[in-house]
Amino acid sequence: MSYQIHHGDNREMLKNFADNSIDSVVTDPPYELGFMGKSWDATGVAYSVELWQEVMRVLKPGGHLLAFSGSRTYHRMAVAIEDAGFEIRDQIMWIYGSGFPKSHDVSKGIDKSAGAEREVVGETIKGAQTESTGRYGAWGDGITPTAPATAEAKQWQGWGTALKPAHEPIVVARKPLIGTVAANVLTYGTGGLNIDGTRVGTEKITTNGKGAMSGDTPIVPQSKNFIGETHTGRWPANVIHDGSDEVVELFPTNAGGGHWAKTKVTGYGEFGGGKSEYFGQGEKDGKGSAARFFYCAKASKRDRNEGLDGFEVKSASEMVERKPDSDGMKSPRAGAGRTSGAQNHHPTVKPTDLMRYLCRLVTPPGGIVLDPFMGSGSTGKAAMYEGFEFIGIELTDEYLPIAKTRIEFAIEEMKGRLL
């Protein structure tokens, strides 16, 4: 396990890398939304064809690129990646149940524009959960119920401007092959997806020519050529979720019992095989919610701050670069509802288990994973756990020591497991 960290603009830094030297790219570029007032999230770099051309140049033929984006801006990044010469192979949906609605209250806006003062009709509710603010958390210090003041505001009471965020798309792209898949894999070690290494669940699946069988229940159609073949776990899908109630409720429950139990467990989870805290599955005879086949939680506080004991804790207001108790802190567009700080103050940390899974899906054994938007090092940390080499590039200097420490924490933990 080895890693490199490069500080600078990835468009310039990549020019120093050799052609066809990288096995996979797993990255979380800016969503270009100006998230939480961060300047780096509004530069347009994720839409740069020049950037993605450099990424494609350093990738080996058949090498895969996995890049996160936002639901509003994904199309622009995907087009830039395609224009750079990549093949768009698929899209993975990471579905989660937390997040703050970025909506504007139309009724309140009408009253404000009219200069009308709204009547307070109740006490401020701390930590309220209402339809207008989404299931998780209230805005700022809580919700103070008010009544519309003007006739127009009454007419538009209950109207907003946006949906609650609950998914992030991941583009699955591949550098064109040299010849056939077989020839490319034999020459470069890239071009395929590690299906068996990323199967989901621990259930034994046996094929019988008519369909894969779990006990006596047919699961999915299979070729007769695979009769008698047994796998552990389901074929990886292009949907991944966080196990939250509102997401799980969208999945069907198998007949015959079973349920998704919100029980905190520490151990080796079904998703990705990584050791972590997760909400496990309750089941009867291997049955239960189909949601159990697509599970990965959001980054926990422990996951974010792991290994950063000596780092300064930044307050919630410092993390979003706003004054405490200011209107900016109360705005849902600035991450309203953040009540505590963190040593890892990067605003968009991805869960290690998810990044481990994605790295393993597209990287050959011992391969090199590149992240040109390294941030606080989640991809690097994941690569170390999976036994890959890692190269990260980051422009913002304040995240470099955080990333380095998180990556080295993973290295030390892996060494401890080998002793």
Secondary structure, 3 states (H helix, E strand, C coil): CCEEEEECCHHHHHHHCCCCCEEEEEECCCCCCCHHHCHHHHCCHHHCHHHHHHHHHHEEEEEEEEEECCCCCHHHHHHHHHHCCCEEEEEEEEECCCCCCCCCCHHHHHHHHHCCCCEECCCCECCCCECCCECCCCCCCCECCEECCCHHHHHCCCCCCCCCCCEEEEEEEECCCCCCHHHHHHHHCCCCCCCHHHCEEEEEEEECCCCEEECCEECCCCCHHHCCCEEEEECCCCEEECCCHHHHCCCCECCCCCEEEEEEEEEECCCCCCEEEEEEEECECCECEHHHHHECCCCCHHHHHCCCCCCCCECHHHHCCCCCCCHHHHCHHHCCCCCCCECCCCCCCCCHHHHHHHHHHHCCCCCEEEECCCCCCHHHHHHHHHCCEEEEEECCHHHHHHHHHHHHHHHHHHHHHHC
